[in-house]
Amino acid sequence: MLIKPFSLIKLSCMVGVRGTAIGINAWVEIVCAFIYFNVSMFWRSVLWIVSLITLPVCALAALHREKQLRAQLYELRDILDSLMWDRKELDERIRVAIKEHEMMEMMLGELEDEYEEAMHKIKILETKMMKCSTFFDSCKISRMKTTA
């Protein structure tokens, strides 16, 4: 019998301690949630303020980059136009050079034909000259015989 009153005291102390622990735990959770909520709200407001402050700077930087890209695009278009113009000029020069080359080939062919004709005439004249020189030689020999 004596043990039962002590167990009742022990049980009532345990209930008190457990209740106190649950209460403390609940208050710690509430305080942590309150602090976390306030810190979270403060952090979000800081991020929004920083974002709102840096938004015009980012917008100006984007406009500056767009302006630079537009200038670079115009520069590249000018270079492309210049290259296209140079290409047209080079194409025209190539066409003229090809025509001149064809003309030179035709002229060279004509010169080769004239050279062959001239060489043929020279050979004919050489044979005639040889015939004449043999004729003159024979005439000299016959004269020498008649004068001697």
C-alpha positions, 0 to 999 in steps of 0.5 A: 500500500505504501508503494501506491501513493508514491507511484501516484506522486511519481505519476503526477510528477511525470504528467506535470513534467511531460505537460511542461515539456510539451508546453515548452516545446510548443512555445519553442516551435511558436517562437521559432516560427515567429522568428523564421516568419519575420526573418523570411519577410525581412529577407524577401523585402530586402530582395525586393528592395534590391531588385527594385533599386537595380532594375533601372540599372539593369534596364540601362545596361540592357539598352546600352548593350542593345545600342552596341549590338545595333552599331555592330550590326550596322558595321557588319552590314557595311562590311558585307556590302563592301565585300559584295561590291568587291566580289562583283568587281573581282567577278568582272575582272575575271570575266575580262581576264578570261576574254583576254585569255581567249583572245590571246589564244586566238592570236597565238594560234594565228601567229603559229599559223603565220609562223608555219606559213613563213617557215614553209615559204623560207624552205621554198625560197631556200630550195629555189635559192639552192636551185639558182645557186646550182644553176649559177654554179653550172653557168660559171663552170660553163663560162670558165670552160668557154673562156679557158 
